[in-house]
Every structure is written in C-alpha cells, then in structure tokens.
Amino acid sequence: MKLAARVVIITGAAGGIGRVLADTFAANGDVIVAVDLPGSGVLELARGLGHPHLGLECDISRAKDIRALCRRIEAQFAQISVLVNNAAVGPSVAATVDTSIVCFRRALAVNLIGPFVMAREAARRMLPGSVIVNVASIAGVVGNPKRNAYAASKAGLISLTKSLACEWASRGIRVAAVAPGYVRTPMVAELERAGKVDLATVRRRVPIGRMARPDEIARAVRFLASPQASYITGSVLTVDGGWMSFNQPGDAHPPMDETPQAELSRPAEHTNGRIVLVTGGACAIGTAIVRRFAENGDTVVIADSDVGAAAELARSLGGNHVVARVNVASESQVVGLFDDLRRRFGRLEILVNSAAVVDTSVSGIEQGPAEIERILDVNLTSAFTCAREAIKMMRPAGVILNLGPINSFLPVARRHAYGACKAGIEILTRCMAAEFGPVGIRTATVAPGYIDTTDTDYLTKPGSIDPKAISRRIPMGRMGRPEEIAHAVFFLASPDASYVNGSSLCVDGGSTSFGDVGFANEPDHESIEAVE
C-alpha cells in the first residue's frame, strides 16, 4: 500500500491512537502534520518523526484557532491530502443529574463541532482524490449509561460523516469513519485506574476476547484513506472485535486469567501463501477478488458452476490455483467440495462467499415461492452451508467474508427475494461473529452498491434499471468497479483488519448515506465560503 507522499493532518496526535496513526501514515511515506493541545507533547512527537513532518499546537474546540492552523499548514504545504479527525475528550462517566451543561457542551465542542470546522477548513484546501476520515465510536451507535455527551457527540460525528460525504462527493473528496470499540490506550488505562471500568469484564463481553490495539484502529483508518478505498464514502467501519454482534445474556468469551498477548503487541503474521476459497469466482466481482488474492501469492480455489470460465481464469493467473465445479445451492456438492479441499490442503484460511444470482423485477403479486426459494438457496443458504463446512478446517485467524449488497440497507421495489436474502447475509455474518470469535475466526460483510458488471448489463436490456438515473442517485456519480470490491475484501481478510468482526463495510459510492430528495450528485459549482 505504498503511496506517493501526501500531507496528512492528524488531530489528537499525541494521544494513544493518535501517536500510532502518525507512525502508520509516516511509515507509508506520507508527510504528517501532527496536531494536539499545547503541552501535549505533540511538538516532541513531530521532532521524533523527523523532517519534513510538522507538529502544531491547537485547541480544536476553538474555530478561530483551527482557521489559523489551516492557514499555517497551507502556507507550508499548499494543500491537504488527508485529514484524520481523531481528537476527542473521553466520557466523563458521570450520572445525568451530575453532568453540567458546561461539560456537555465541552464534549460537543471537541468531538463534533471541532471536527466539522476542521473538515470544512481542510476541504477548502483539498483537491479531488482527497480524504477525510473521522474517528467515531460504537458509543455513537449503541446506548451506554452515564455517557450522554460523549455518545451524542460520536453519533453526531457519524451523521456528519454521511452528510459531508454526500455534499463533497461532487468535489472528489471522500469522507468515511471508523467506529472503534474498546481500545487499549492511556485513556482507557486511566479509566481503569480510576475504577470506572473493569477491563476483565470488557474482554468477556467481546467475542474475540480482548480489547483492540491502537494499531488496529490506525490500519483501518489508513485503508479508508487509501486509493484502494476509492468507492467508499459515507461508510462507517465498526472495529469492535464483534461487540455489536453479541446480543444475549452472559459472556461473549470465556474469562481469562491475564491480559491476552494480542492485546499488548501485534502477533507475527503470514500475509501470503494462504488457501483462499472464492465461490462465484468466475463471475465479474468474484473474478476480481480471485485476481487480488492471486497477486498476493495466495492459492485460490475458484469455485463456480461455470467450470470453463473458472478454468480460463486459472490459466490466465498461472500458479497452482484450483478450479472446482460446484452448484452452491446443492448441499451435497458443497460438502464434497470441502472434503476435496481437506484432502488436498488440510486447511483453509479464507472463505469468500461471492456466489449470487439476481432476481427479475417482478411484482410481489406475480412472483411465486419457487423463484424466491431459488434465490435464497444460492444467495443465502449456500453462504451458511459453505461457512459451516469451512470452520471445520479453519484454524485461529481464519476469515469468512460474505458479500451482501446494499439491498439489505436500502430495499428496492420488486427485488423482494434479493433484498431479503442479502439482509439475511448481514445478520448471518453477525451471528457467526459472535459464535466463532472465541475460537479466533473472524467474519465480515462487504456490501457493494451498484457495480458495473455483466449482471447490470443484463438488467438494463429489458429496461429494469436505468444506469443514468442510478448514477445520479449515487453521490459519487458513477457505478463501482469490481476491483473496488476486491480491494475491500482483501483488506478485511488481511491482518490489518484483525479487530474487524461482524461488521459490514458499504462500498457504494455513498448510496446508503444519501437520504435527501432528488439527485445525489448535482454538480456543485459553489466554493466553500469562508466563515469567520
């Protein structure tokens, strides 16, 4: 993921996650502008990074200070490539009746208003291709007692991510967010010392059984800010170890006597030479996914009912890739496939459930149960069957990825079966995250928007969809490319996503973030006016 030097602003850079963010982007070849409060140590941090990195002191709760900060950056670097809004004040963990309005407003000023002003000032100095990534929190999604101001500010930041993504897509600026769960930072350690949090209890509540390391948040941010995330805007990637996927009384993970080593330091990783099974591997998106893993040096099993297309793909890739003819709707054929893989390899690191069929645009009055059952068998039941067989031969660090288009978030009229099965995929991913997390197997969903494939070509012929009208409803103004889905799948399957479990990542050009009337990508001819 080595990139040309970009100017990357990181707020809250002297904190636990901020310092690792700075190191991660600097190692990527980017020029870091580290920003934090006076006396925070941010100047020393920048000096430690060396030339040409820059440290600046600023209180982002003060709009005047932010404007001065961005003028200073512009004078030295001319433009800004990436902004990471990471600065925040943590929850006071005070009862509602004991929380003053001053305290409540302070959280909003730092965690919500400050990031908005930072984004506005950065956007004025950004060119097309620039990115803003906001560090939110699962506290902005799920309720928690005694965290009113913090939770409200983070929920607001998530909403801001979506609205700015829609507004600035026409300017070529992407906006995305990560929502971390509990992260082992100095702030969390301080909460533990103050007796405000019991980390052993936290770990039992996480299916993976531990808190995140700061580098796991930083690597997710780095991906969202990279060209590999070029069709991701408005999306919020939850990085919580499966916290939001667990929904029952009791512990999500067995108690442990000591802090897990993976919470303290990054384990040794093997990033190539893996065995990867891709169902629907000969179709457009599946083919792109197969190619991406093959480029990494992995051995890919291309499973498809069209064995000729799969064989042709394997020949074009060279290497020792495997072709498997399988009808994923047939349980016996799926079981036979995994029996063969067990004999051949004895292991499986990654399963990508990409096989799918589309339904025709038929009125619910006219659509029969046989058609619905056919679509459910291929798109939903097969994903369950493949996952069930895969876990029998997976070791810890195995990954199961399901493709579930945005129909589960934005149902489409007359696409009843397709939307239902994709909603099923999303919750299936979460159920498996809760069940498999304790044994070290992660799951996630990639939710593509409209992607330019042969399937969309097929649908346009009878006039089922209008590509021009669809593109005008997408904030980025275009359909996605199969390669953009493949990059997201590859990231989620990598050690860089080691704390992503049960999450859904929308790769949709902002479609699921747009809730306004009319078109999403009318040209924006107005500049962002200065606001004093």
matplotlib code that plots the C-alpha trace (Angstrom):
import matplotlib.pyplot as plt

x = [0.0, 3.0, 1.8, 3.3, 3.9, 0.6, 0.1, -1.9, -3.3, -3.9, -5.7, -5.2, -1.9, -0.2, -2.8, -2.7, -4.4, -3.0, 0.6, 0.1, -1.8, 1.2, 3.6, 1.4, 1.0, 4.6, 5.7, 3.5, 5.6, 3.2, 4.1, 2.5, 1.1, 0.5, -1.9, -2.8, -3.2, -0.5, 1.7, 0.5, 3.9, 2.9, 5.9, 8.2, 6.3, 6.9, 10.5, 10.8, 9.3, 11.9, 11.9, 9.6, 6.9, 5.4, 3.9, 1.4, -0.4, -4.1, -7.3, -9.8, -12.7, -11.9, -12.8, -10.5, -7.6, -8.5, -8.6, -5.2, -3.9, -5.0, -3.6, -0.3, -0.4, -1.4, 1.5, 3.9, 2.4, -0.1, -2.7, -4.0, -4.4, -5.9, -7.5, -7.9, -10.3, -9.0, -9.0, -11.6, -12.4, -13.5, -16.7, -16.9, -18.9, -21.0, -24.6, -27.0, -28.1, -24.4, -23.5, -23.3, -24.2, -20.7, -19.4, -22.0, -21.1, -17.4, -17.8, -19.8, -17.2, -14.2, -15.8, -18.3, -18.1, -14.2, -14.1, -16.7, -14.7, -11.5, -13.2, -14.6, -11.2, -9.4, -11.9, -11.1, -7.5, -8.2, -8.1, -10.1, -8.9, -8.5, -10.0, -11.4, -11.6, -13.4, -12.7, -16.1, -17.0, -19.5, -20.7, -22.4, -24.4, -25.3, -26.5, -24.5, -25.4, -23.6, -22.1, -24.6, -22.4, -19.7, -22.3, -24.2, -21.1, -20.0, -23.4, -23.3, -19.9, -21.2, -24.1, -21.7, -19.6, -22.6, -23.8, -20.4, -19.8, -22.9, -22.2, -18.5, -18.6, -19.0, -15.8, -14.0, -13.5, -14.3, -15.5, -15.6, -15.3, -14.2, -16.1, -13.8, -14.9, -12.7, -9.1, -6.1, -5.0, -3.7, -7.2, -8.7, -5.9, -6.8, -10.4, -9.4, -7.1, -10.0, -12.2, -14.6, -14.1, -13.4, -11.3, -11.7, -15.4, -15.0, -12.9, -15.6, -18.1, -16.1, -16.4, -12.7, -11.9, -9.8, -9.6, -8.2, -4.6, -4.2, -2.5, -5.7, -7.6, -4.8, -4.6, -8.4, -8.1, -5.1, -7.1, -10.1, -7.7, -6.1, -6.8, -7.9, -11.0, -11.8, -15.5, -16.0, -17.6, -20.1, -19.3, -18.7, -16.5, -17.0, -13.8, -15.0, -14.0, -17.6, -19.1, -22.1, -22.8, -23.3, -26.9, -27.6, -27.1, -23.8, -20.3, -19.3, -15.9, -14.7, -12.9, -9.1, -6.6, -4.4, -4.2, -4.2, -0.8, -2.5, -3.9, -0.4, 1.5, 0.9, 1.3, 3.6, 1.6, 1.7, 0.2, 0.6, 0.6, -2.9, -5.6, -8.5, -11.8, -14.0, -17.4, -18.8, -15.2, -15.7, -18.2, -17.2, -16.8, -15.6, -13.0, -11.7, -11.5, -9.6, -7.1, -6.4, -5.6, -3.6, -1.5, -0.7, 0.8, -2.2, -3.5, -7.1, -9.8, -12.1, -15.5, -18.2, -20.9, -19.2, -16.2, -15.0, -14.8, -13.1, -10.5, -9.8, -9.3, -7.0, -4.9, -4.6, -3.3, -0.7, 0.5, -1.3, -4.8, -7.6, -10.8, -13.9, -17.2, -19.9, -23.5, -23.5, -27.3, -26.6, -25.6, -24.0, -21.8, -20.7, -19.8, -18.0, -16.0, -14.8, -14.0, -11.8, -10.1, -9.5, -7.7, -5.8, -4.7, -5.8, -6.6, -8.4, -7.5, -10.2, -13.7, -15.3, -19.0, -19.4, -21.8, -25.1, -27.9, -30.2, -34.0, -36.0, -38.0, -41.4, -44.4, -44.8, -48.3, -46.8, -43.7, -44.0, -42.4, -40.2, -38.4, -37.9, -36.6, -34.1, -32.7, -32.5, -30.8, -28.0, -27.5, -28.2, -28.4, -25.2, -23.3, -24.4, -23.5, -20.1, -19.3, -20.5, -18.1, -15.3, -15.0, -14.4, -11.0, -10.1, -7.5, -7.4, -7.0, -9.3, -11.7, -15.2, -16.3, -19.9, -20.9, -24.3, -25.2, -26.8, -30.3, -30.2, -29.9, -31.9, -34.5, -35.6, -39.2, -39.8, -36.5, -38.1, -36.2, -32.8, -33.2, -34.4, -31.5, -29.0, -30.5, -30.1, -26.5, -25.8, -27.3, -25.7, -22.3, -23.1, -24.4, -21.2, -19.0, -20.5, -20.1, -16.7, -15.0, -13.9, -12.1, -10.3, -12.3, -13.5, -16.4, -17.4, -19.7, -18.8, -21.9, -21.4, -23.6, -24.3, -21.3, -20.7, -20.8, -22.5, -25.3, -26.1, -25.8, -28.4, -30.8, -30.6, -31.7, -35.3, -35.3, -35.3, -32.9, -31.8, -28.0, -28.0, -30.8, -29.0, -25.7, -27.5, -28.7, -25.1, -23.2, -20.0, -21.9, -20.9, -21.3, -18.4, -15.9, -15.4, -11.8, -13.0, -15.0, -11.9, -9.7, -12.3, -12.5, -8.7, -8.3, -11.0, -9.2, -5.9, -4.2, -4.8, -8.5, -7.7, -10.2, -13.0, -15.5, -19.2, -19.0, -20.5, -18.5, -20.5, -18.6, -21.3, -20.1, -22.2, -25.6, -26.6, -25.6, -28.0, -31.4, -32.4, -34.9, -33.9, -30.5, -27.4, -24.7, -25.9, -22.7, -21.6, -20.4, -20.2, -17.0, -17.0, -17.3, -15.1, -16.9, -15.3]
y = [0.0, 2.3, 5.7, 8.9, 11.5, 13.1, 15.8, 14.1, 16.1, 14.0, 15.7, 14.4, 13.1, 13.0, 10.5, 6.7, 6.2, 9.4, 8.5, 5.2, 6.9, 9.3, 6.4, 4.3, 7.1, 8.2, 4.6, 4.8, 7.7, 10.5, 13.8, 14.2, 17.3, 16.3, 18.5, 18.5, 20.7, 22.9, 21.0, 17.6, 16.6, 16.9, 19.1, 16.4, 13.7, 15.6, 16.1, 12.4, 11.7, 13.9, 16.2, 17.1, 16.2, 19.1, 19.4, 22.2, 23.0, 23.9, 23.6, 22.3, 23.4, 27.0, 27.7, 30.7, 28.6, 26.0, 28.6, 29.9, 26.3, 25.6, 28.8, 27.9, 24.4, 25.9, 28.3, 25.5, 22.7, 24.4, 21.7, 19.0, 15.4, 13.6, 14.8, 12.3, 13.8, 11.8, 14.4, 13.8, 14.1, 10.8, 10.1, 11.6, 8.6, 10.8, 10.4, 12.5, 14.6, 15.3, 16.4, 20.1, 21.8, 23.1, 19.6, 18.5, 21.4, 20.8, 17.2, 18.6, 21.3, 18.9, 15.8, 17.2, 20.9, 20.9, 18.0, 19.8, 23.0, 21.0, 19.2, 22.5, 24.2, 21.2, 20.8, 24.3, 23.3, 19.8, 18.6, 15.8, 12.5, 13.8, 12.0, 12.9, 10.0, 10.6, 8.5, 7.9, 5.2, 2.4, 4.6, 6.6, 3.6, 1.6, 3.1, 3.2, 4.7, 7.8, 8.6, 11.1, 13.9, 11.5, 9.3, 12.2, 13.7, 10.5, 9.8, 13.3, 12.7, 9.6, 11.5, 14.3, 11.8, 10.8, 14.3, 15.6, 12.6, 13.3, 17.0, 16.8, 13.7, 16.1, 17.8, 14.5, 14.4, 11.2, 11.1, 8.0, 6.9, 4.2, 3.3, 1.7, -0.4, -0.6, 0.2, -0.3, 3.3, 5.5, 7.0, 3.5, 2.7, 5.8, 4.9, 1.5, 3.2, 5.4, 2.4, 3.5, 0.4, -3.2, -4.4, -8.1, -7.7, -5.8, -8.6, -11.2, -9.0, -9.1, -12.3, -12.0, -11.9, -8.8, -5.0, -3.6, -2.3, 1.3, 0.0, -2.0, 1.3, 3.1, 0.4, 0.6, 4.4, 4.0, 1.7, 4.1, 6.9, 4.9, 4.7, 1.1, 2.6, 4.7, 3.8, 4.1, 7.3, 7.9, 4.4, 3.8, 0.7, -0.7, -2.0, -3.6, -7.3, -8.3, -6.3, -5.1, -8.6, -10.2, -9.9, -12.3, -12.5, -13.7, -13.6, -13.5, -15.0, -17.3, -15.4, -15.2, -15.1, -12.5, -9.9, -11.5, -11.1, -10.0, -7.0, -5.9, -6.4, -7.4, -11.1, -12.5, -12.7, -14.6, -12.4, -14.7, -18.3, -18.7, -21.1, -18.9, -20.2, -17.9, -19.0, -17.5, -17.0, -16.9, -14.0, -10.4, -9.5, -13.0, -12.8, -9.5, -11.0, -14.1, -11.9, -9.8, -12.7, -14.4, -11.2, -11.5, -15.0, -16.9, -20.1, -19.6, -22.2, -20.8, -22.4, -21.8, -23.7, -22.3, -24.5, -23.4, -19.8, -20.7, -22.8, -20.0, -17.6, -20.1, -20.4, -16.7, -16.4, -19.2, -20.8, -23.6, -22.3, -24.8, -25.0, -26.6, -27.1, -26.7, -25.7, -23.9, -24.5, -28.2, -29.2, -32.4, -30.7, -28.1, -30.9, -32.7, -29.6, -29.1, -32.8, -32.5, -29.4, -31.1, -34.0, -31.6, -28.9, -29.9, -26.3, -23.2, -19.6, -17.6, -18.2, -15.5, -16.2, -14.3, -16.6, -14.9, -14.7, -11.8, -11.9, -10.4, -7.2, -8.9, -7.7, -9.4, -10.5, -12.3, -13.8, -17.4, -19.2, -21.4, -18.3, -16.9, -20.3, -20.5, -17.1, -17.8, -21.2, -19.6, -16.3, -17.1, -20.8, -21.5, -18.9, -20.7, -24.2, -23.0, -21.3, -24.4, -26.6, -24.0, -23.7, -27.4, -26.9, -23.4, -22.5, -19.4, -16.2, -17.7, -15.3, -15.7, -12.9, -12.6, -10.3, -8.7, -5.8, -2.7, -4.0, -5.1, -1.4, 0.1, -2.4, -2.0, -2.3, -5.6, -7.1, -8.8, -12.1, -10.5, -7.9, -10.5, -12.8, -10.0, -8.8, -12.4, -12.4, -9.3, -10.8, -14.3, -12.6, -11.1, -14.3, -16.1, -13.3, -13.9, -17.7, -18.0, -15.1, -17.1, -19.6, -16.9, -16.9, -13.5, -12.7, -9.6, -8.4, -6.4, -4.5, -3.4, -0.8, -0.8, -2.3, -2.2, -5.9, -8.2, -8.6, -4.9, -5.2, -8.0, -5.9, -2.9, -4.8, -5.3, -1.8, -3.0, -0.3, 3.0, 3.3, 7.1, 7.5, 5.2, 7.1, 10.4, 8.8, 7.9, 10.8, 9.8, 9.9, 6.5, 2.8, 1.0, -1.3, -5.0, -4.2, -1.7, -4.5, -6.8, -4.3, -4.1, -7.9, -8.2, -5.7, -7.3, -10.7, -9.2, -8.9, -5.1, -5.9, -8.2, -6.5, -6.2, -8.9, -9.0, -5.6, -4.5, -2.3, -0.5, 0.0, 2.0, 5.5, 6.9, 5.5, 4.4, 7.8, 9.7, 10.3, 13.5, 14.1, 14.5, 13.6, 12.9, 14.3, 17.5, 19.5, 21.7, 24.9, 26.9, 27.1, 26.6, 30.2, 31.4, 31.5, 33.7]
z = [0.0, -0.5, -1.8, -3.0, -0.3, 0.9, 3.5, 6.3, 9.2, 12.4, 15.3, 18.8, 17.5, 21.0, 22.3, 22.3, 18.9, 17.5, 18.0, 16.3, 13.5, 12.9, 12.9, 10.5, 7.9, 8.2, 7.5, 4.4, 3.1, 4.0, 5.5, 8.9, 10.4, 14.0, 15.9, 19.6, 22.6, 23.9, 26.3, 25.0, 23.7, 20.0, 19.1, 20.5, 18.6, 15.3, 16.1, 16.7, 13.2, 11.7, 8.6, 6.9, 9.5, 11.4, 14.9, 15.7, 18.9, 18.6, 20.6, 18.1, 20.2, 19.1, 15.5, 15.3, 16.3, 13.6, 10.9, 11.9, 12.0, 8.4, 7.1, 8.7, 7.0, 3.7, 3.8, 4.1, 2.1, -0.3, 0.0, 2.3, 1.1, 4.1, 7.4, 10.2, 12.8, 15.8, 18.7, 21.4, 25.0, 26.6, 28.5, 32.0, 33.2, 35.4, 36.2, 34.1, 37.2, 37.9, 34.4, 33.9, 30.6, 30.5, 30.5, 27.9, 25.6, 26.0, 24.6, 21.7, 21.0, 20.9, 19.5, 17.0, 16.3, 16.1, 13.6, 11.5, 11.4, 10.7, 7.8, 6.4, 6.5, 5.2, 2.3, 1.2, 0.6, -0.8, -4.5, -6.0, -4.5, -1.0, 2.0, 5.4, 8.0, 11.3, 14.3, 15.9, 18.4, 18.9, 21.7, 19.0, 17.9, 21.0, 24.2, 27.4, 30.8, 32.0, 28.6, 27.3, 26.0, 24.6, 22.9, 21.4, 20.0, 18.4, 17.0, 15.6, 14.1, 12.3, 10.8, 9.9, 8.0, 5.9, 5.1, 4.2, 2.1, 0.1, -0.2, -1.2, -3.4, -6.4, -5.4, -5.4, -1.7, 0.2, 3.8, 5.9, 9.5, 11.8, 15.0, 17.5, 20.4, 23.5, 22.7, 25.0, 25.2, 28.1, 28.4, 28.9, 31.4, 33.3, 33.5, 34.9, 37.5, 38.5, 39.0, 36.2, 34.0, 34.6, 31.7, 32.5, 32.2, 28.9, 27.5, 28.4, 26.5, 23.3, 21.1, 20.2, 23.9, 24.1, 23.5, 20.4, 20.0, 18.7, 15.5, 14.6, 14.5, 12.7, 9.9, 9.3, 9.0, 6.6, 4.4, 4.2, 3.3, 0.6, -3.2, -2.6, -0.9, -3.9, -3.9, -0.2, 1.1, 3.8, 5.2, 8.9, 9.6, 13.0, 14.6, 17.8, 17.9, 17.5, 20.4, 18.4, 17.1, 20.5, 21.8, 24.7, 28.4, 29.8, 28.4, 24.8, 25.6, 28.4, 31.2, 31.0, 33.9, 32.3, 29.6, 26.1, 24.4, 21.2, 23.1, 24.0, 20.8, 17.2, 16.6, 13.9, 10.6, 7.4, 4.7, 1.6, 0.7, 2.2, 0.9, -0.3, -1.5, -3.6, -4.6, -7.7, -8.6, -12.4, -12.3, -12.5, -8.9, -8.0, -10.7, -9.4, -5.9, -7.2, -9.1, -6.0, -3.8, -6.6, -6.9, -3.2, -3.7, -2.2, -3.6, -4.8, -5.2, -7.9, -7.2, -9.8, -11.8, -15.0, -14.8, -18.3, -17.3, -14.0, -15.8, -18.2, -15.3, -13.5, -16.7, -17.0, -13.5, -13.7, -10.5, -8.6, -8.4, -8.2, -10.3, -8.7, -10.4, -7.8, -7.6, -4.2, -3.9, -3.6, -0.1, -1.2, -3.8, -1.2, 1.3, -1.5, -2.4, 1.2, 1.6, -1.5, -0.2, 3.1, 1.4, -0.9, 1.6, 5.1, 5.8, 4.7, 5.8, 3.9, 2.6, 0.4, -0.2, -3.5, -5.4, -6.2, -8.7, -9.3, -9.4, -12.1, -11.4, -10.8, -8.8, -5.5, -6.6, -9.6, -8.0, -7.0, -4.0, -6.3, -7.6, -4.1, -2.9, -5.8, -5.0, -1.3, -1.9, -4.0, -2.2, 1.5, 2.3, 0.3, 2.4, 5.5, 4.1, 3.0, 6.3, 8.2, 6.3, 6.3, 10.1, 10.3, 8.6, 9.7, 12.4, 14.5, 12.3, 9.7, 8.0, 6.5, 4.3, 2.9, 0.0, 0.7, -1.5, -0.1, -0.8, 2.9, 3.9, 1.0, -0.2, -3.8, -5.0, -6.9, -5.7, -2.7, -2.6, -3.4, -0.7, 1.8, 1.3, 1.5, 4.7, 5.9, 4.9, 7.0, 10.2, 9.4, 9.5, 12.9, 14.4, 13.2, 14.5, 18.0, 17.7, 16.0, 17.7, 20.8, 18.5, 16.6, 13.4, 12.1, 9.9, 8.0, 5.2, 2.2, 0.9, -2.7, -4.2, -7.9, -9.6, -13.4, -14.3, -16.7, -14.3, -14.6, -18.3, -18.2, -16.2, -18.5, -21.6, -20.6, -19.1, -15.5, -14.4, -15.9, -15.4, -15.9, -13.3, -10.9, -11.3, -10.5, -7.2, -6.2, -4.6, -6.4, -9.7, -11.0, -10.5, -8.9, -10.4, -9.5, -8.5, -5.9, -4.2, -4.4, -2.6, 0.3, 0.5, 0.5, 3.3, 5.5, 5.0, 6.0, 9.4, 9.0, 9.8, 12.7, 15.1, 12.5, 13.3, 12.4, 10.7, 7.4, 5.0, 2.4, -0.9, -2.6, -3.6, -0.8, -1.8, 1.7, 3.1, 0.8, 2.3, 0.5, -2.3, -5.9, -7.3, -5.2, -7.5, -9.0, -9.9, -7.0, -8.6, -5.4, -3.4, 0.4, 1.6, 4.4, 7.7, 10.4]

ax = plt.figure().add_subplot(projection="3d")
ax.plot(x, y, z, "-o")
ax.set_aspect("equal")
plt.show()
